[in-house]
């Protein structure tokens, strides 16, 4: 199975709500590792692993919420442009 098929199968097997809960859990685990990093822990590998978990869950969230890659890219582009304007105003 390719990645897309695996993600679809996980959603079908465990259900929407379980995968939404898993998405929240994985984001929480990443948050925990970020907090550790802020306290000075050398946890680069843990952060990478948690980022990968969040990435996988976000891909499932795209399927669950019927969101395309292009929609996310467009939203991200607009947010980066807004950030750029805010940064220019501060300088």
Steps between C-alpha positions, in 0.01 A plus 500: 500500500615852433486771765162635391344154515643438848358829628157431349504150649587637845204740483268221382629255762504728803237755400494877466467580869782269607732652242400853600582409860833354383576823314443698820716255696788518252490880497511494879806275496675741265407787729654312792828451312507867400460594867792273588710666229421841648627374837831407335459128432686359199200318353541554127416139409190500719383821333557346156301191597213704639501729196473190280206374708325838472570510125339158456197602704466828308496299178216292644325819612509620139307188398257519791421869438518477120775761473734503201873558503440804279258654749757464777775642279285803414410561865867467599602741223254761626618458860867534401417813302319642805797413721731670253293819514502494881877454505547791259287721727721415799823592323 
